[in-house]
Amino acid sequence: MDDFETAIAEYYRLGPERDRLSTWGYLEALRTADLLGRHLPPAPGVVYDIGGAEGAYALPLARDGYAVHLVDAWEPHVAAAAEASAAQPAAPLASCAVGDARDLSFEDSTADAVLLLGPLYHLLERADRLRALREAHRVLKPGGVLLAAAVSRYASTFDGVAVGDIGDEDFQELVEGVLDDGLHRNTDPGEHPRWFTLTYFHRPSDLRDEVADAGFRAIELVAVESAAAWATDTRRLADPGHRDAVLKAIRRVESVPELLGASPHLMAVARKSH
């Protein structure tokens, strides 16, 4: 993707994917794995993990018996995923390649499931997000399932309050821009790595409309972390009892429309019509 020649490349050169999902993104990882377990068809099956980064979800799915093909726009991610795949020779990835979510190399109707757990973040134009979603629709088999993640329009507001950055004038400018047009414009992630990078932040209705316009039906929107993201931490989640209670609490409210925007991440679960 051309975008990876700009601030997005600078951000990913910092290596944020190496430990994000085991540290401050741990709740996101737990909930995403939970949603995958509930919505993916039983193994074996073919899964295209588009924007799969270093294989955080692709590698466990391969161990579970799926034929997982990982695609990512950032070559160092793909190299790291390939190395990790080689380290699990009994259950390697089916393939691992650099590619563009808007122009997949796979044949029509060849996947049982497509994961878009990152590409919609960095496709700043609606037309590009629709291209990626339509490509996912094209490669899915009839009845196949899409799981597409998005960042909530209000994530920076809540995050800024939670960690204290909301008092920074530059951060306030970022938040105001997001609320105005959905574009999170951190053009210097080297100076502010915790402020992420160039990203489109969805309203729940935007995500639903885009998935529907790409041809999908039976669309369900769920909160990934819900408001629990702002009320718990990784240390407490290490306790099994607390972790299970938090996950159960999120499941109870994951589809409540009034609460969707309070979640840092949203997930659209949809199917290709038979």
ZABA-870461 format. One record per residue (C-alpha): residue in three letters; z, x, y; chain; residue number from 1. Coordinates in nm, 3 decimals, always signed. Each point is the difference from the previous one (the first is absolute). Layout:
<guvos>
ALA_Z_X_Y_A_NUM
...
</guvos>
This chain:
<guvos>
MET_+0.000_+0.000_+0.000_A_1
ASP_-0.079_+0.120_+0.349_A_2
ASP_+0.351_-0.096_+0.112_A_3
PHE_+0.144_+0.282_-0.209_A_4
GLU_-0.149_+0.251_+0.243_A_5
THR_+0.241_-0.115_+0.273_A_6
ALA_+0.373_-0.063_+0.032_A_7
ILE_+0.008_-0.150_-0.348_A_8
ALA_-0.101_+0.334_-0.150_A_9
GLU_+0.264_+0.175_+0.209_A_10
TYR_+0.264_-0.238_-0.132_A_11
TYR_-0.093_+0.039_-0.367_A_12
ARG_-0.012_+0.378_+0.034_A_13
LEU_+0.375_-0.027_+0.051_A_14
GLY_+0.028_-0.111_-0.365_A_15
PRO_+0.185_-0.329_+0.055_A_16
GLU_-0.101_-0.144_-0.338_A_17
ARG_+0.177_+0.270_-0.201_A_18
ASP_+0.345_-0.154_+0.015_A_19
ARG_-0.030_-0.310_+0.220_A_20
LEU_+0.037_-0.251_-0.282_A_21
SER_+0.308_+0.173_-0.139_A_22
THR_+0.174_+0.028_+0.338_A_23
TRP_-0.037_-0.237_+0.296_A_24
GLY_-0.275_-0.198_-0.176_A_25
TYR_+0.199_-0.050_-0.322_A_26
LEU_+0.046_-0.376_+0.047_A_27
GLU_-0.373_-0.036_+0.064_A_28
ALA_-0.068_+0.186_-0.325_A_29
LEU_+0.243_-0.213_-0.199_A_30
ARG_-0.145_-0.323_+0.131_A_31
THR_-0.361_+0.108_-0.040_A_32
ALA_+0.064_+0.097_-0.362_A_33
ASP_+0.169_-0.337_-0.049_A_34
LEU_-0.302_-0.185_+0.141_A_35
LEU_-0.241_+0.202_-0.211_A_36
GLY_+0.201_-0.079_-0.310_A_37
ARG_-0.009_-0.371_+0.077_A_38
HIS_-0.362_-0.039_+0.105_A_39
LEU_-0.209_+0.253_-0.192_A_40
PRO_-0.156_-0.124_-0.324_A_41
PRO_+0.157_+0.149_-0.312_A_42
ALA_-0.113_+0.347_-0.109_A_43
PRO_-0.247_+0.115_-0.104_A_44
GLY_-0.225_-0.074_+0.293_A_45
VAL_-0.202_+0.176_+0.269_A_46
VAL_+0.174_+0.058_+0.333_A_47
TYR_-0.166_+0.146_+0.309_A_48
ASP_+0.267_+0.150_+0.225_A_49
ILE_-0.184_+0.033_+0.331_A_50
GLY_+0.188_+0.213_+0.250_A_51
GLY_+0.226_+0.109_-0.281_A_52
ALA_+0.117_+0.317_+0.179_A_53
GLU_+0.174_+0.239_-0.241_A_54
GLY_+0.027_-0.257_-0.278_A_55
ALA_+0.345_-0.150_+0.060_A_56
TYR_-0.107_-0.327_-0.164_A_57
ALA_-0.311_+0.112_-0.189_A_58
LEU_+0.181_+0.253_-0.218_A_59
PRO_+0.270_-0.238_-0.130_A_60
LEU_-0.264_-0.266_-0.062_A_61
ALA_-0.198_+0.249_-0.208_A_62
ARG_+0.315_+0.071_-0.201_A_63
ASP_+0.034_-0.375_-0.052_A_64
GLY_-0.340_-0.010_-0.168_A_65
TYR_-0.241_-0.091_+0.280_A_66
ALA_-0.327_+0.181_+0.063_A_67
VAL_+0.065_+0.095_+0.362_A_68
HIS_-0.268_+0.133_+0.231_A_69
LEU_+0.146_+0.148_+0.319_A_70
VAL_-0.203_+0.029_+0.321_A_71
ASP_+0.125_+0.140_+0.328_A_72
ALA_-0.166_+0.107_+0.324_A_73
TRP_+0.220_+0.309_+0.044_A_74
GLU_-0.105_+0.283_-0.233_A_75
PRO_+0.344_+0.167_-0.022_A_76
HIS_+0.141_-0.331_-0.128_A_77
VAL_-0.264_-0.010_-0.272_A_78
ALA_+0.065_+0.362_-0.098_A_79
ALA_+0.374_-0.069_-0.030_A_80
ALA_-0.066_-0.313_-0.208_A_81
ALA_-0.235_+0.190_-0.230_A_82
GLU_+0.261_+0.271_-0.052_A_83
ALA_+0.267_-0.260_-0.079_A_84
SER_-0.240_-0.176_-0.237_A_85
ALA_-0.057_+0.323_-0.190_A_86
ALA_+0.377_+0.033_-0.035_A_87
GLN_+0.013_-0.323_-0.202_A_88
PRO_-0.272_+0.076_-0.260_A_89
ALA_+0.102_-0.288_-0.225_A_90
ALA_-0.080_-0.250_+0.277_A_91
PRO_-0.226_+0.155_+0.264_A_92
LEU_-0.181_-0.187_+0.274_A_93
ALA_-0.340_-0.127_-0.110_A_94
SER_-0.152_+0.157_+0.312_A_95
CYS_+0.107_+0.142_+0.331_A_96
ALA_-0.242_+0.036_+0.290_A_97
VAL_-0.044_+0.021_+0.375_A_98
GLY_-0.154_-0.320_+0.129_A_99
ASP_-0.019_-0.266_+0.266_A_100
ALA_+0.157_-0.343_-0.052_A_101
ARG_-0.293_-0.149_+0.192_A_102
ASP_-0.261_+0.140_-0.240_A_103
LEU_+0.127_+0.029_-0.357_A_104
SER_-0.206_+0.171_-0.270_A_105
PHE_+0.107_-0.241_-0.275_A_106
GLU_-0.235_-0.257_-0.153_A_107
ASP_+0.036_-0.372_+0.065_A_108
SER_+0.259_-0.198_-0.198_A_109
THR_+0.158_+0.297_-0.179_A_110
ALA_+0.371_-0.015_+0.096_A_111
ASP_+0.279_-0.222_-0.120_A_112
ALA_+0.200_+0.087_+0.312_A_113
VAL_-0.057_+0.174_+0.333_A_114
LEU_+0.283_+0.148_+0.202_A_115
LEU_-0.045_+0.049_+0.374_A_116
LEU_+0.345_+0.138_+0.078_A_117
GLY_-0.100_+0.203_+0.305_A_118
PRO_-0.364_-0.031_+0.113_A_119
LEU_+0.059_-0.305_+0.219_A_120
TYR_+0.248_+0.204_+0.204_A_121
HIS_-0.253_+0.245_+0.138_A_122
LEU_-0.309_-0.220_+0.030_A_123
LEU_+0.049_-0.087_+0.364_A_124
GLU_-0.291_-0.242_+0.035_A_125
ARG_-0.001_-0.339_-0.169_A_126
ALA_-0.359_+0.052_-0.113_A_127
ASP_+0.103_+0.313_-0.191_A_128
ARG_+0.298_-0.173_-0.161_A_129
LEU_-0.229_-0.282_-0.112_A_130
ARG_-0.242_+0.255_-0.147_A_131
ALA_+0.282_+0.150_-0.206_A_132
LEU_+0.121_-0.341_-0.115_A_133
ARG_-0.353_-0.110_-0.091_A_134
GLU_-0.048_+0.319_-0.198_A_135
ALA_+0.319_-0.080_-0.189_A_136
HIS_-0.135_-0.349_-0.065_A_137
ARG_-0.332_+0.139_-0.119_A_138
VAL_+0.147_+0.238_-0.258_A_139
LEU_+0.252_-0.247_-0.140_A_140
LYS_-0.080_-0.198_-0.311_A_141
PRO_+0.010_-0.379_+0.037_A_142
GLY_+0.367_-0.091_-0.011_A_143
GLY_+0.101_+0.352_+0.099_A_144
VAL_+0.292_+0.054_+0.235_A_145
LEU_+0.023_+0.175_+0.335_A_146
LEU_+0.323_+0.139_+0.141_A_147
ALA_-0.051_+0.103_+0.361_A_148
ALA_+0.275_+0.141_+0.221_A_149
ALA_+0.023_-0.013_+0.377_A_150
VAL_+0.246_+0.114_+0.265_A_151
SER_+0.165_-0.287_+0.187_A_152
ARG_-0.082_-0.050_+0.368_A_153
TYR_+0.374_+0.013_+0.075_A_154
ALA_+0.095_+0.304_-0.211_A_155
SER_+0.021_+0.243_+0.292_A_156
THR_+0.220_-0.239_+0.199_A_157
PHE_+0.257_-0.030_-0.278_A_158
ASP_-0.025_+0.365_-0.103_A_159
GLY_+0.049_+0.115_+0.357_A_160
VAL_+0.314_-0.210_+0.031_A_161
ALA_+0.132_+0.114_-0.339_A_162
VAL_-0.041_+0.375_+0.056_A_163
GLY_+0.049_+0.009_+0.377_A_164
ASP_-0.350_+0.097_+0.112_A_165
ILE_-0.035_-0.325_+0.194_A_166
GLY_+0.170_+0.171_+0.296_A_167
ASP_-0.281_+0.257_+0.025_A_168
GLU_-0.257_-0.099_+0.264_A_169
ASP_-0.290_+0.142_-0.204_A_170
PHE_+0.108_-0.199_-0.304_A_171
GLN_+0.033_-0.314_+0.210_A_172
GLU_-0.359_+0.051_+0.110_A_173
LEU_-0.107_+0.019_-0.367_A_174
VAL_+0.185_-0.322_-0.079_A_175
GLU_-0.151_-0.183_+0.297_A_176
GLY_-0.349_+0.106_-0.108_A_177
VAL_+0.057_-0.122_-0.355_A_178
LEU_+0.123_-0.337_+0.117_A_179
ASP_-0.302_-0.031_+0.229_A_180
ASP_-0.285_+0.079_-0.240_A_181
GLY_+0.144_+0.123_-0.331_A_182
LEU_-0.090_+0.366_+0.056_A_183
HIS_+0.279_+0.253_-0.043_A_184
ARG_-0.124_+0.297_+0.201_A_185
ASN_+0.207_+0.304_-0.094_A_186
THR_-0.272_+0.251_+0.081_A_187
ASP_+0.232_+0.303_-0.027_A_188
PRO_+0.181_-0.024_-0.336_A_189
GLY_+0.073_+0.371_+0.017_A_190
GLU_+0.240_-0.069_+0.287_A_191
HIS_+0.132_-0.329_-0.138_A_192
PRO_-0.055_+0.004_-0.379_A_193
ARG_+0.249_-0.282_-0.062_A_194
TRP_-0.211_-0.232_+0.218_A_195
PHE_-0.277_-0.006_-0.265_A_196
THR_-0.361_+0.025_+0.122_A_197
LEU_-0.296_-0.209_+0.109_A_198
THR_+0.050_-0.329_-0.184_A_199
TYR_-0.087_-0.367_+0.014_A_200
PHE_+0.306_-0.226_-0.026_A_201
HIS_-0.074_-0.347_-0.142_A_202
ARG_+0.147_-0.336_+0.082_A_203
PRO_+0.044_-0.193_-0.327_A_204
SER_-0.268_-0.248_+0.103_A_205
ASP_-0.244_+0.285_+0.073_A_206
LEU_+0.046_+0.143_-0.348_A_207
ARG_-0.050_-0.337_-0.167_A_208
ASP_-0.313_-0.070_+0.207_A_209
GLU_-0.155_+0.338_-0.077_A_210
VAL_+0.060_-0.034_-0.374_A_211
ALA_-0.144_-0.352_+0.004_A_212
ASP_-0.304_+0.109_+0.204_A_213
ALA_-0.069_+0.266_-0.264_A_214
GLY_-0.046_-0.275_-0.260_A_215
PHE_+0.340_-0.013_-0.169_A_216
ARG_+0.181_-0.317_-0.096_A_217
ALA_+0.353_-0.090_-0.118_A_218
ILE_+0.144_+0.232_+0.263_A_219
GLU_+0.375_+0.058_+0.001_A_220
LEU_+0.169_+0.195_+0.280_A_221
VAL_+0.334_+0.164_-0.074_A_222
ALA_+0.236_+0.226_+0.188_A_223
VAL_+0.037_+0.340_-0.166_A_224
GLU_+0.341_+0.110_+0.132_A_225
SER_+0.077_-0.308_+0.214_A_226
ALA_+0.293_+0.033_+0.241_A_227
ALA_+0.184_+0.209_-0.261_A_228
ALA_-0.189_+0.300_+0.138_A_229
TRP_+0.223_-0.009_+0.307_A_230
ALA_+0.329_-0.062_-0.183_A_231
THR_+0.020_+0.244_-0.291_A_232
ASP_-0.061_+0.369_-0.067_A_233
THR_-0.112_+0.229_-0.279_A_234
ARG_+0.352_+0.116_-0.082_A_235
ARG_+0.121_-0.354_-0.068_A_236
LEU_-0.317_-0.081_-0.196_A_237
ALA_+0.090_+0.281_-0.240_A_238
ASP_+0.274_-0.228_-0.133_A_239
PRO_-0.162_-0.216_-0.272_A_240
GLY_+0.211_-0.305_+0.075_A_241
HIS_-0.074_+0.007_+0.371_A_242
ARG_-0.369_+0.073_-0.064_A_243
ASP_-0.040_-0.297_-0.233_A_244
ALA_+0.181_-0.230_+0.241_A_245
VAL_-0.224_+0.108_+0.289_A_246
LEU_-0.318_-0.051_-0.202_A_247
LYS_+0.114_-0.345_-0.111_A_248
ALA_+0.082_-0.091_+0.359_A_249
ILE_-0.345_+0.105_+0.120_A_250
ARG_-0.173_-0.193_-0.279_A_251
ARG_+0.179_-0.318_+0.108_A_252
VAL_-0.150_+0.016_+0.349_A_253
GLU_-0.316_+0.206_-0.052_A_254
SER_-0.236_-0.292_+0.069_A_255
VAL_+0.194_-0.175_+0.277_A_256
PRO_-0.258_-0.026_+0.282_A_257
GLU_+0.255_+0.035_+0.279_A_258
LEU_+0.122_+0.335_-0.139_A_259
LEU_-0.329_+0.170_-0.086_A_260
GLY_-0.044_+0.179_+0.330_A_261
ALA_+0.350_+0.151_-0.017_A_262
SER_-0.106_+0.214_-0.297_A_263
PRO_-0.139_+0.349_+0.074_A_264
HIS_-0.273_-0.060_-0.260_A_265
LEU_-0.183_-0.308_-0.121_A_266
MET_-0.186_-0.049_-0.325_A_267
ALA_-0.292_-0.233_-0.063_A_268
VAL_-0.043_-0.095_-0.365_A_269
ALA_-0.333_-0.173_-0.063_A_270
ARG_-0.255_-0.065_-0.272_A_271
LYS_-0.374_+0.009_-0.029_A_272
SER_-0.129_-0.339_-0.106_A_273
HIS_-0.140_-0.041_-0.350_A_274
</guvos>
